[in-house]
Amino acid sequence: MQLLPKHKPDIIVPEIEAIRTERFYDYEKQGIQVVPSAKASNFTMNRKLFEIWQP
């Protein structure tokens, strides 16, 4: 994402599901805080995981 190098955020707060949530792990490795965590965001916002997991 080209916005990150330009704006250099300290914190990312995802609000929509139409994003590549797996990238949050890379952002955390770069020192950017993801709230909630990359793991929590990916688990709760990733539609592909919902399709795989069915109770």
C-alpha positions as CSV (number, residue, x, y, z in Angstrom):
1,M,0.0,0.0,0.0
2,Q,1.5,3.3,-1.1
3,L,-0.2,5.3,1.6
4,L,1.9,3.9,4.5
5,P,5.3,5.1,3.3
6,K,3.8,8.5,2.5
7,H,2.0,9.1,5.8
8,K,4.0,6.8,8.1
9,P,1.2,6.0,10.6
10,D,1.9,4.9,14.2
11,I,-1.4,3.0,14.4
12,I,-3.7,1.4,11.9
13,V,-7.4,0.8,12.9
14,P,-9.1,-1.2,10.2
15,E,-12.8,-0.3,9.6
16,I,-13.8,-2.2,6.5
17,E,-13.7,-5.8,5.5
18,A,-12.7,-5.2,1.9
19,I,-9.0,-5.0,2.7
20,R,-6.2,-7.6,2.6
21,T,-6.1,-8.3,6.3
22,E,-3.1,-10.7,6.0
23,R,-1.0,-7.6,5.3
24,F,-1.5,-6.5,8.9
25,Y,1.2,-9.0,10.0
26,D,3.8,-7.2,7.8
27,Y,2.7,-3.8,9.2
28,E,3.2,-5.0,12.8
29,K,6.7,-6.3,11.8
30,Q,7.5,-2.8,10.5
31,G,6.6,-1.4,14.0
32,I,3.1,-0.1,13.1
33,Q,0.5,-0.9,15.7
34,V,-2.6,-2.6,14.4
35,V,-5.7,-2.2,16.7
36,P,-7.1,-4.7,17.3
37,S,-4.0,-6.9,16.6
38,A,-3.2,-8.3,13.2
39,K,-4.2,-11.7,14.3
40,A,-7.6,-10.6,15.7
41,S,-8.3,-8.4,12.7
42,N,-7.4,-11.1,10.2
43,F,-9.5,-13.7,12.1
44,T,-12.6,-11.5,12.4
45,M,-12.5,-9.6,9.1
46,N,-11.2,-12.3,6.7
47,R,-14.2,-13.6,4.7
48,K,-12.2,-16.5,3.3
49,L,-11.7,-17.8,6.9
50,F,-15.4,-17.6,7.4
51,E,-16.0,-19.7,4.4
52,I,-13.6,-22.4,5.7
53,W,-14.9,-22.4,9.3
54,Q,-18.5,-23.4,9.6
55,P,-19.9,-24.7,12.9
